[in-house]
Each structure stands twice: as structure tokens, then as C-alpha cells.
Amino acid sequence: MKRMGFSCAVSACLILIIAGCIQKVERPAAIEPGRYFPLHVGDDYYYSGPVGHFAVVDAIGDLRTVAYFDSSGVITHREDYVKSDSRIGLKSMMYRVPGHAYIGFEPALPFVPWSNLIGDTLLFSSTEIRGDSNFTHLRIMVEYKITAIETLVTMAGTFEDCIKIGMTYRTLENGVGNKLDGQSTWWFTRDVGFVRYETPEGVGELLRADVDGRSYP
């Protein structure tokens, strides 16, 4: 009995020593993707560059509709997003331009960060569906990468812990480009949305916004 008690005591000491030598490594806490583009009806954003002015104008279930306006306040196009706490996906884009009235994505394309771990990547495949005379279908692949966590200063204010995400869109059909072909970079901040962007069409940053009853700046 004494020998058994001694063995148990030695084992317990070894466990404590080993445990003390092990370094605990933790991944960053899981984020809530749905909070990085809130999409409350009435949210209103103004950006420099090609994004310009848009507002969230409608909500039906998990679907949110965003309308873009020109300088005279006329709607130029709309985008539909599928929103939940775990994801936000771009479902479709509707334009006034003849021949490009509707472009849909099945499944919806992820649009916000899913992680705050620098270096994390995500590959996503989808089908672009065009509302043209042929109802063209294109297979596309999108590569997402978390590249940095940064503090940004814009006309709308100072935003900390912005998640910088790169998006690369590629068409899997030969000789035909999709609407979003190319590389873009977006900076998202929690409870606001994206505050800076770089796309093939141009670059810009948040000038002012009203989000869930709060004004920036």
C-alpha cells in the first residue's frame, strides 16, 4: 500500500511537471461574420471611388437588398445578399444596363471575413447565372485570404482591428470572363462593414455612414 501510494505521488508530480512544460497555443477566437456587414434596413453608406452611395432598402427573411444611387439619387443597380450570423453571401446583382440586367450566383458568394487568423485561406466554387438571351452559366472559383489586421483612418473615423481580405475571382470556362474576374481587397470592421476597398474598377474608402442608428463620423 505504501509502494502504491508512492507511485501515485510520483505519477502526479510527473504530470504536473510535463503540464508546466507544455505551451498552450490558441487560435484566435471565432468571429461572427454576420456582424462585419450588418445590413440593417436603413443603413446608409457613402464612399469615395466607384462604390459611391448605397443603402440597405429591404429585408425578406434572410435576404437583404442593397440599392446603389447615382449623384442625382436615382438607383443604378441592386444587390441581394443572404445574411445569417455565420455568413453573408452575394446572391445576385441587377443592373439597368441592357444585356446585363441580372447576374446571379449559386451558391451565394461569401463576401465577409470568416476568420481573424492571418494567412487563413478559403476556396469557393459557384456558378454565375446571367439573365441574357442564352441564360449563360459560367463556373467560377474564388480564393479568399485573410492578409492582415489593421487600424484604418478614413474620413468617417478611425477603425481598429479591421480584417483585410483578398479576393481572387477566376472563370473556369475558356474564353469567357465573369462579372467579378480579377483581384480585389477589402477591409472590414465589426458592426460597420467595409471601410476601404481596392478593385479592378478603382479604390476608395468610407466617407460617412449611418449604421443601426449610429453615425460615422
HELIX and SHEET records of a PDB file:
HELIX    1   1 LYS A    2  CYS A   21  1                                  20    
HELIX    2   2 PRO A   33  ARG A   35  5                                   3    
SHEET    1   A13 ARG A 214  TYR A 216  0                                        
SHEET    2   A13 GLY A 202  VAL A 211 -1                                        
SHEET    3   A13 ASP A  44  TYR A  47 -1                                        
SHEET    4   A13 HIS A  53  ILE A  60 -1                                        
SHEET    5   A13 LEU A  63  PHE A  69 -1                                        
SHEET    6   A13 ILE A  75  LYS A  83 -1                                        
SHEET    7   A13 ILE A  88  TYR A  95 -1                                        
SHEET    8   A13 TYR A 102  PRO A 110 -1                                        
SHEET    9   A13 THR A 121  ARG A 130 -1                                        
SHEET   10   A13 HIS A 137  THR A 154 -1                                        
SHEET   11   A13 GLY A 157  THR A 171 -1                                        
SHEET   12   A13 GLY A 182  THR A 189 -1                                        
SHEET   13   A13 GLY A 193  THR A 199 -1                                        
END                                                                             
